[in-house]
Amino acid sequence: MSTGSKDDVLGDDKNDNIEYIENAELKPVATLRLDKHGVPLSPQPSDDPEDPLNWPGLYRAFILLQVSVLSALGTYNTAIINPAYNQLSAEFDVSIVTASYQTTVTIAVNGLGPFLFIPFAHVYGRRPVYLVTTLIGALSALGCAYAHNFGQLVGLRILNGIFPVGTALGVATANDLFCLHERGRALGIYTVLSTTGAHFAPIPGGLIGQYLGWQWIFKFAAITNSFCLLFTFFFLPETLYIRDRTRDIVKDSNSNSKSSVRRYLRRLNLGKRYPGRELRISDFFWPYIKMIRYPSVVFPAIYYATQYALGSTLPAVTVSHIFAQEFNWDTLQIGLAYGTALLIGAFLGETAGGWVVDSIMNRARVKALKGSSAPSEIRLKAIWTGEIIVPIGLLWYGFSIQFGAPWIVPILGMGVGCFGVQCITTVMYTYSTDCHLTKSAEVAQVFNFVRQEIGMTFAFYAIVLGEAMGGYHLLFVFFACVGSILAFIPILVLMWKGEAIRAAERRIFAD
């Protein structure tokens, strides 16, 4: 898609006609704006009151919360049925492992859906895309409740897996709203709420499944999606803003003279136009192909996806089988126990994630005023908490299951692993988006795609592999080595030579 004249082209490829401008700094404003530390804001807000960077902090936080919840709907819809695998098994006459495949295909499609919708969000705005995809989520969830056979259920779950565009577009929306020094905390809040959808879902899913049956699990998901759709329609404004020709925009909009009601309606307008932007077939694949050539995107995406899959997805697709077998638990017990463990672990992990990342970056930016550099790699210093804690949680979980520990022990292990995963999530997202500020949606979609496609594989082999290896303890030793050793080696390379690698990227790919 085109986003302006040739003179205004931004991004990683200077002669590329397809660019996505989310928060680019095109022209300097008259007065340089500083943060509370006296450091220049990046990007610099324009003089237009309708620039999202100029909106009040509480309002921007309110928007971030909405977008985070919309993103959480995707993983929520995916995981809400997980405690009821035994009911699906009995209903459709399939094994519990086979019953889990309907979740597996949903996870896989979660990684593909945003490829379809993100280009529309860059041309027509974020708001219409959020509304359309949430509607798809509500209707497809309702359809799942009326499936008459397992094949129909799988087909409807595939459709349901297409809609959660917020898993990728939410990062771009957060970058629309916050300056660089605020993004660690903002993306931390976004990622913890986004991933919490999967952690929270088993709690109502287990409760509803136990007393009302599996059909009402999907009906409740449809009701939840419908409520979010209505709330979004009335309260989520458009955040896409092209920071170009600021003086003309201010002169034409004259936003200060508009009433609050008129500003509210203008921000909710679905008919906004962005001159110069056109949708092209290449927009659906070329921006992502460009992203995978950057080590600063691919290495973090693989490491994050591996650790997320091990610390969050793996328990989700195996806990129903393991806990029913080891502890004879029913749907309600499974949903409450593992949902609560992952939920608490994620929230505590965010406490040690986004705040730490921002504090590290703020210190570095203050030093930069004194002549020192503050590269994006400074954020990677915060990775060690998650890198150490995730394997501890995995081994804790695997050994406790294998050697017959009380149920609370593996539950605590899951919580510990999820704590570490959330620390890693915040660091990896903020690092890669900092490295490619004008491509945040594409970066987030690469993360989302790799995470979902790695995660969807566990249901096919995790249980069988654990039995073949002679026990779950050996299985989780193997997984810990893969995630915390093999996948972490490229991150060490970025810590050591990341700034030089990015400089080489700019030379090589600035064709």
LUMNUNU-20542 format. One record per residue (C-alpha): residue in one letter; x, y, z. Coordinates in steps of 0.25 Angstrom, whole numbers, padded with zeros to 4 digits, always signed. Example, Ala and Ser with C-alpha at 12.3 -4.5 7.8 and 13.67 -1.06 7.14 Angstrom:
<fizas>
A+0049-0018+0031;S+0055-0004+0029;
</fizas>
This chain:
<fizas>
M+0000+0000+0000;S+0005+0014-0002;T+0005+0023+0009;G+0009+0036+0003;S+0018+0043-0007;K+0031+0037-0011;D+0038+0048-0003;D+0031+0043+0010;V+0034+0028+0009;L+0039+0023+0022;G+0044+0009+0027;D+0054-0001+0025;D+0055+0000+0010;K+0056+0014+0004;N+0051+0011-0010;D+0040+0002-0006;N+0026+0007-0009;I+0019-0001+0002;E+0021+0005+0015;Y+0013+0006+0028;I+0014+0019+0036;E+0009+0017+0050;N+0016+0027+0058;A+0027+0032+0049;E+0034+0045+0052;L+0033+0052+0038;K+0035+0067+0042;P+0040+0073+0054;V+0030+0081+0062;A+0034+0096+0066;T+0037+0092+0081;L+0044+0080+0085;R+0036+0072+0095;L+0043+0066+0107;D+0039+0055+0117;K+0040+0057+0132;H+0055+0053+0131;G+0058+0064+0122;V+0060+0055+0110;P+0054+0058+0096;L+0041+0049+0094;S+0042+0039+0083;P+0034+0040+0074;Q+0032+0055+0075;P+0016+0058+0077;S+0011+0067+0066;D+0004+0080+0070;D-0010+0074+0067;P-0019+0071+0079;E-0024+0059+0071;D-0011+0053+0070;P-0012+0040+0080;L+0001+0044+0086;N-0005+0057+0091;W-0018+0050+0097;P-0018+0050+0113;G-0011+0038+0119;L-0023+0032+0126;Y-0031+0032+0112;R-0019+0025+0105;A-0018+0015+0117;F-0033+0013+0115;I-0031+0010+0100;L-0019+0001+0103;L-0028-0007+0113;Q-0039-0009+0102;V-0029-0013+0091;S-0022-0023+0101;V-0036-0029+0105;L-0039-0031+0090;S-0026-0038+0088;A-0029-0047+0100;L-0042-0051+0093;G-0034-0059+0083;T-0027-0068+0093;Y-0039-0068+0102;N-0047-0074+0091;T-0037-0084+0088;A-0035-0089+0102;I-0048-0088+0109;I-0052-0102+0104;N-0039-0108+0109;P-0044-0114+0123;A-0056-0121+0116;Y-0048-0130+0107;N-0054-0142+0114;Q-0068-0137+0110;L-0064-0135+0096;S-0058-0149+0096;A-0071-0155+0101;E-0080-0147+0092;F-0073-0149+0079;D-0067-0163+0082;V-0052-0159+0081;S-0041-0161+0090;I-0037-0149+0099;V-0024-0147+0091;T-0032-0146+0079;A-0042-0136+0085;S-0031-0127+0088;Y-0028-0126+0073;Q-0040-0116+0071;T-0031-0106+0080;T-0019-0110+0073;V-0025-0105+0059;T-0030-0092+0066;I-0016-0089+0071;A-0010-0091+0057;V-0020-0082+0050;N-0018-0072+0061;G-0005-0070+0055;L-0010-0068+0041;G-0022-0059+0043;P-0015-0046+0045;F-0008-0048+0031;L-0022-0045+0025;F-0026-0033+0034;I-0014-0025+0037;P-0013-0019+0023;F-0027-0014+0024;A-0024-0008+0037;H-0013+0000+0031;V-0022+0005+0020;Y-0035+0007+0026;G-0031+0009+0041;R-0030+0000+0053;R-0045+0002+0058;P-0052-0005+0046;V-0043-0017+0047;Y-0045-0019+0062;L-0060-0018+0060;V-0061-0028+0048;T-0052-0038+0054;T-0059-0038+0068;L-0072-0040+0061;I-0066-0052+0054;G-0062-0057+0067;A-0075-0056+0074;L-0083-0063+0062;S-0073-0074+0061;A-0073-0077+0076;L-0088-0078+0076;G-0087-0088+0064;C-0078-0097+0071;A-0089-0099+0082;Y-0098-0105+0071;A-0088-0115+0064;H-0094-0128+0062;N-0081-0136+0060;F-0066-0134+0062;G-0063-0130+0048;Q-0073-0119+0049;L-0067-0114+0062;V-0053-0114+0056;G-0058-0106+0044;L-0064-0096+0053;R-0052-0095+0062;I-0044-0092+0049;L-0053-0080+0046;N-0052-0076+0061;G-0037-0076+0060;I-0037-0066+0049;F-0042-0054+0056;P-0032-0050+0068;V-0025-0040+0060;G-0022-0032+0073;T-0011-0042+0076;A-0003-0035+0065;L-0010-0021+0063;G-0010-0018+0078;V+0005-0015+0078;A+0003-0005+0067;T-0008+0001+0074;A+0000+0002+0087;N+0011+0009+0078;D+0001+0019+0073;L-0002+0023+0087;F+0011+0023+0095;C+0025+0029+0093;L+0037+0020+0093;H+0040+0022+0108;E+0026+0018+0112;R+0025+0005+0103;G+0032-0005+0112;R+0021-0003+0122;A+0010-0001+0112;L+0014-0014+0104;G+0016-0021+0117;I+0001-0018+0121;Y-0003-0022+0107;T+0004-0035+0107;V+0000-0039+0121;L-0015-0037+0118;S-0014-0043+0104;T-0008-0056+0109;T-0016-0056+0121;G-0028-0059+0112;A-0023-0073+0111;H-0020-0074+0126;F-0033-0068+0130;A-0042-0076+0121;P-0041-0090+0128;I-0047-0084+0140;P-0061-0081+0135;G-0059-0092+0124;G-0058-0102+0135;L-0069-0097+0144;I-0079-0096+0132;G-0075-0109+0126;Q-0077-0116+0140;Y-0091-0111+0142;L-0097-0107+0129;G-0089-0116+0118;W-0079-0113+0107;Q-0089-0106+0098;W-0091-0095+0108;I-0076-0092+0109;F-0076-0088+0095;K-0089-0080+0097;F-0083-0073+0108;A-0071-0069+0099;A-0080-0064+0089;I-0087-0055+0100;T-0074-0050+0104;N-0070-0046+0090;S-0083-0039+0087;F-0081-0031+0100;C-0067-0027+0096;L-0072-0024+0082;L-0083-0014+0087;F-0073-0007+0097;T-0063-0006+0086;F-0073+0000+0076;F-0076+0011+0086;F-0063+0014+0093;L-0051+0010+0084;P-0046+0022+0076;E-0038+0021+0063;T-0023+0022+0067;L-0016+0021+0053;Y-0010+0035+0051;I-0001+0039+0040;R+0009+0050+0046;D+0011+0057+0033;R+0009+0072+0029;T+0006+0075+0044;R+0003+0090+0042;D-0007+0087+0031;I-0014+0077+0039;V-0015+0086+0051;K-0020+0097+0042;D-0031+0089+0036;S-0036+0081+0048;N-0036+0093+0057;S-0039+0082+0068;N-0038+0091+0080;S-0050+0098+0076;K-0058+0085+0075;S-0068+0081+0086;S-0065+0068+0094;V-0077+0061+0087;R-0072+0065+0073;R-0058+0060+0076;Y-0064+0047+0082;L-0072+0045+0069;R-0060+0048+0060;R-0051+0038+0067;L-0062+0027+0065;N-0064+0030+0051;L-0063+0018+0042;G-0062+0026+0029;K-0048+0032+0031;R-0039+0033+0019;Y-0024+0033+0019;P-0020+0039+0005;G-0009+0032-0002;R-0012+0018+0004;E-0016+0007-0005;L-0018-0008-0003;R-0010-0017-0011;I-0008-0032-0012;S+0006-0031-0008;D+0002-0025+0005;F-0003-0038+0010;F+0011-0045+0010;W+0023-0036+0006;P+0024-0028+0019;Y+0025-0041+0027;I+0035-0046+0017;K+0044-0034+0019;M+0043-0035+0034;I+0048-0050+0035;R+0061-0045+0029;Y+0065-0037+0041;P+0072-0045+0053;S+0066-0034+0062;V+0052-0040+0059;V+0054-0054+0056;F+0063-0058+0068;P+0054-0052+0078;A+0042-0058+0072;I+0048-0072+0072;Y+0052-0071+0086;Y+0039-0064+0091;A+0031-0074+0084;T+0038-0086+0089;Q+0038-0082+0103;Y+0023-0077+0102;A+0019-0091+0096;L+0026-0098+0107;G+0022-0090+0119;S+0008-0087+0115;T+0003-0095+0103;L+0008-0108+0107;P+0001-0109+0120;A-0012-0104+0113;V-0012-0116+0103;T-0008-0127+0113;V-0013-0123+0126;S-0027-0129+0124;H-0021-0143+0120;I-0010-0143+0131;F-0018-0138+0143;A-0030-0147+0139;Q-0021-0159+0139;E-0012-0156+0151;F-0022-0149+0160;N-0036-0153+0155;W-0040-0139+0154;D-0053-0134+0147;T-0055-0122+0138;L-0057-0112+0149;Q-0045-0116+0157;I-0036-0116+0145;G-0041-0102+0140;L-0040-0095+0153;A-0026-0101+0157;Y-0018-0099+0145;G-0025-0086+0140;T-0022-0079+0154;A-0008-0084+0154;L-0005-0078+0140;L-0013-0065+0143;I-0005-0062+0156;G+0008-0066+0150;A+0006-0057+0138;F+0002-0044+0146;L+0013-0046+0156;G+0023-0048+0144;E+0018-0035+0138;T+0021-0028+0151;A+0036-0032+0148;G+0035-0030+0133;G+0030-0016+0128;W+0034-0008+0140;V+0048-0013+0140;V+0050-0011+0125;D+0045+0003+0125;S+0054+0006+0137;I+0066+0001+0130;M+0063+0008+0117;N+0060+0021+0125;R+0074+0020+0131;A+0080+0018+0118;R+0073+0030+0112;V+0078+0039+0123;K+0092+0034+0121;A+0091+0037+0106;L+0089+0052+0109;K+0103+0051+0115;G+0109+0045+0102;S+0107+0030+0104;S+0098+0022+0094;A+0085+0016+0098;P+0083+0004+0088;S+0071-0004+0088;E+0079-0016+0093;I+0080-0009+0106;R+0066-0015+0108;L+0071-0030+0107;K+0078-0028+0121;A+0064-0031+0127;I+0063-0045+0120;W+0071-0052+0131;T+0059-0053+0141;G+0051-0061+0131;E+0062-0069+0125;I+0065-0075+0139;I+0051-0077+0144;V+0044-0083+0132;P+0053-0096+0132;I+0051-0097+0147;G+0036-0097+0146;L+0037-0107+0135;L+0046-0117+0143;W+0037-0114+0155;Y+0025-0118+0147;G+0030-0130+0140;F+0037-0137+0152;S+0026-0135+0162;I+0016-0141+0152;Q+0026-0153+0149;F+0028-0156+0164;G+0014-0155+0169;A+0015-0142+0177;P+0002-0136+0183;W-0006-0128+0172;I-0002-0114+0178;V+0013-0117+0174;P+0011-0118+0159;I+0001-0106+0159;L+0011-0097+0166;G+0021-0102+0156;M+0012-0097+0145;G+0011-0084+0151;V+0026-0082+0153;G+0028-0085+0138;C+0017-0075+0134;F+0024-0065+0143;G+0036-0066+0135;V+0029-0066+0121;Q+0023-0053+0124;C+0036-0047+0127;I+0042-0052+0114;T+0029-0047+0106;T+0031-0033+0111;V+0045-0032+0108;M+0045-0038+0094;Y+0033-0030+0089;T+0039-0017+0094;Y+0053-0020+0088;S+0048-0024+0074;T+0038-0013+0073;D+0048-0003+0077;C+0057-0008+0066;H+0046-0006+0056;L+0037+0005+0061;T+0029+0007+0048;K+0027-0008+0046;S+0021-0011+0060;A+0009-0019+0054;E+0018-0027+0045;V+0027-0030+0056;A+0016-0034+0065;Q+0010-0043+0055;V+0023-0050+0052;F+0024-0053+0067;N+0009-0057+0067;F+0011-0067+0055;V+0024-0073+0061;R+0017-0075+0075;Q+0004-0081+0070;E+0011-0091+0060;I+0021-0096+0070;G+0010-0097+0081;M+0000-0104+0072;T+0009-0116+0071;F+0010-0121+0085;A-0004-0127+0085;F+0001-0137+0075;Y+0013-0142+0082;A+0015-0137+0096;I+0008-0148+0103;V+0013-0159+0094;L+0027-0154+0094;G+0027-0154+0110;E+0022-0168+0111;A+0033-0173+0100;M+0044-0166+0107;G+0041-0173+0120;G+0034-0162+0128;Y+0030-0147+0128;H+0042-0143+0136;L+0051-0147+0124;L+0041-0140+0115;F+0042-0127+0122;V+0057-0128+0124;F+0058-0129+0108;F+0048-0117+0107;A+0056-0108+0117;C+0069-0111+0109;V+0062-0107+0096;G+0056-0094+0101;S+0066-0089+0110;I+0079-0093+0103;L+0077-0095+0089;A+0067-0084+0086;F+0075-0075+0096;I+0088-0075+0088;P+0084-0065+0077;I+0079-0056+0088;L+0093-0056+0094;V+0098-0052+0081;L+0089-0040+0080;M+0093-0036+0094;W+0108-0037+0090;K+0107-0031+0075;G+0092-0027+0073;E+0095-0012+0071;A+0106-0016+0060;I+0096-0026+0054;R+0085-0016+0053;A+0095-0006+0046;A+0099-0017+0036;E+0084-0019+0034;R+0082-0004+0030;R+0094-0005+0020;I+0090-0018+0014;F+0075-0016+0013;A+0075-0001+0010;D+0074-0004-0005;
</fizas>
